[in-house]
Amino acid sequence: MPIEKRNNRNLPQVNNNIRVPKIRAIDADGSQLGIMDTEEALQMAREKELDLVMVSDKADPPVCRIMDHGKYIFEQKKRAQEAKKKQHNAEVKEVKMRYKIEEHDYNVRLSHAKRFLESGDKVKATIMFRGREIQHSNLAEALLMRMKEDLKDLAEVQQAPKREGRSMMMLLSPKK
């Protein structure tokens, strides 16, 4: 059975893992205790039934704090979880149509695009060509420009209309 190694690189040094002779100590209430021997600070932490945690190893001498290490790790995880909840990943939603689209169908695609942009997603407007329709790419570009104009208060063009094979596409992103 293999022994599983945990990633301890980003965890602070605690108690006996602190291997420097002198440190700047901070008490549990945040008051400065001054520069002292590591063993002395470790003894003070044990008397208070707390841990000695290295906060900054870049300082000279390194800064250590007397605190409850388990509670500190728990609060860090909680904070990271809250930050993750609040962020929104923008997806790319696609609206497909043909350049010979009827007015009502165009309005439906436009309302879909508005809904996607309002929810914070990017919109990829695609016009597909069949057969000889590809000769009329100027009409498709005009339709994409019309969509850009209709959505100008909600979106900004991230990628101008361009042809890719048998389709023409334009990328819109929500305005900040």
C-alpha positions in Angstrom: 0.0 0.0 0.0 1.7 3.3 -1.1 2.1 6.1 1.4 0.2 9.2 0.3 2.2 12.4 0.6 0.3 15.6 1.3 1.3 18.9 -0.3 2.8 20.8 2.6 4.5 23.5 0.6 1.8 26.1 1.0 1.1 25.4 4.6 2.9 27.5 7.3 5.5 26.0 9.6 4.1 25.0 13.0 5.6 24.3 16.4 8.6 22.0 16.2 8.9 22.4 12.4 10.1 26.0 12.9 13.9 25.6 12.5 15.2 29.2 13.1 17.0 30.2 16.3 15.3 33.6 16.9 11.9 34.8 15.9 9.7 37.9 16.4 6.7 36.7 18.4 3.1 38.0 18.3 0.7 37.0 21.0 -2.8 35.5 20.4 -4.4 38.9 21.0 -2.1 40.6 18.4 0.3 42.3 20.8 4.0 42.2 20.1 6.1 40.1 22.4 9.4 41.1 20.8 12.4 39.1 19.5 13.0 35.9 21.4 14.3 32.3 21.1 12.1 29.9 19.3 12.1 27.5 22.2 10.9 30.2 24.6 8.1 31.2 22.3 7.1 27.6 21.8 7.0 27.1 25.6 4.7 30.2 25.9 2.4 28.7 23.2 2.2 25.4 25.0 1.3 27.1 28.3 -1.7 28.7 26.5 -2.5 25.4 24.8 -2.1 27.0 21.4 0.3 26.6 18.5 3.3 28.7 17.3 2.7 29.4 13.6 5.2 31.0 11.2 3.4 33.9 9.6 6.2 35.4 7.6 9.5 33.7 6.8 10.8 36.6 4.6 11.2 39.0 7.5 14.4 39.2 9.5 13.9 37.6 12.0 10.9 35.5 10.9 7.5 36.5 12.4 5.6 33.8 14.3 2.2 34.1 15.9 0.7 32.2 18.8 -2.7 30.9 17.6 -4.9 27.9 17.2 -3.6 26.4 14.0 -6.6 24.1 13.3 -9.0 27.0 13.6 -6.7 29.2 11.3 -6.7 26.5 8.6 -10.5 26.1 8.9 -11.0 29.8 8.5 -8.7 30.0 5.4 -10.6 27.2 3.7 -13.9 28.9 4.5 -12.7 32.2 3.1 -11.5 30.4 -0.1 -14.8 28.7 -0.5 -16.7 32.0 -0.1 -14.5 33.6 -2.8 -15.1 30.7 -5.1 -18.9 31.0 -4.7 -18.9 34.7 -5.7 -17.0 34.4 -9.0 -18.9 33.8 -12.2 -17.3 32.0 -15.2 -18.4 33.4 -18.4 -19.5 30.7 -20.9 -19.8 31.2 -24.7 -23.4 30.7 -25.8 -24.2 30.4 -29.5 -27.0 31.9 -31.5 -27.3 30.2 -35.0 -29.2 31.5 -38.0 -29.2 31.8 -41.8 -28.9 35.1 -43.6 -32.4 34.6 -45.1 -34.0 34.7 -41.6 -37.6 36.0 -41.2 -38.2 39.0 -38.9 -39.9 37.1 -36.1 -37.1 34.4 -36.1 -34.5 37.1 -35.9 -36.3 38.7 -32.9 -36.3 35.4 -31.1 -32.5 35.0 -31.7 -32.0 38.6 -30.5 -34.0 38.0 -27.3 -31.9 34.8 -26.6 -28.7 36.8 -27.1 -30.0 39.5 -24.8 -30.8 37.0 -22.1 -27.3 35.4 -22.4 -25.6 38.8 -22.2 -27.6 39.9 -19.2 -26.6 36.7 -17.3 -22.9 37.5 -18.0 -22.2 35.1 -20.8 -20.5 35.8 -24.1 -22.5 35.3 -27.3 -21.3 33.8 -30.6 -23.6 34.8 -33.4 -23.2 32.4 -36.3 -24.7 32.5 -39.8 -24.5 29.2 -41.7 -24.4 29.0 -45.5 -25.7 26.1 -47.6 -24.7 25.5 -51.2 -24.4 28.7 -53.2 -25.5 30.9 -50.4 -21.9 31.4 -49.6 -21.7 33.9 -52.5 -23.9 36.3 -50.5 -21.6 36.7 -47.5 -22.1 40.5 -47.7 -25.8 39.9 -46.7 -24.7 37.8 -43.8 -22.3 40.5 -42.7 -25.0 43.1 -42.9 -27.2 40.9 -40.7 -24.4 40.5 -38.1 -23.9 44.3 -38.1 -27.7 44.7 -37.6 -27.5 42.4 -34.5 -24.5 44.4 -33.2 -26.5 47.6 -33.6 -29.5 46.1 -31.8 -27.3 44.9 -28.9 -25.1 48.0 -28.6 -26.4 49.0 -25.2 -25.7 45.4 -23.7 -22.7 44.2 -25.6 -19.4 45.1 -27.2 -17.9 43.3 -30.2 -15.0 41.1 -29.0 -14.4 39.7 -32.5 -15.6 41.3 -35.7 -17.6 39.3 -38.2 -15.4 36.9 -40.1 -15.8 33.9 -42.4 -14.8 30.4 -41.2 -15.5 27.8 -43.8 -19.2 27.6 -44.6 -20.2 30.0 -41.8 -19.7 33.6 -40.6 -19.4 34.4 -37.0 -19.1 37.3 -34.6 -18.3 37.2 -30.8 -20.0 39.6 -28.4 -19.2 40.1 -24.8 -21.3 41.8 -22.1 -20.4 45.4 -21.3 -18.9 45.9 -17.9 
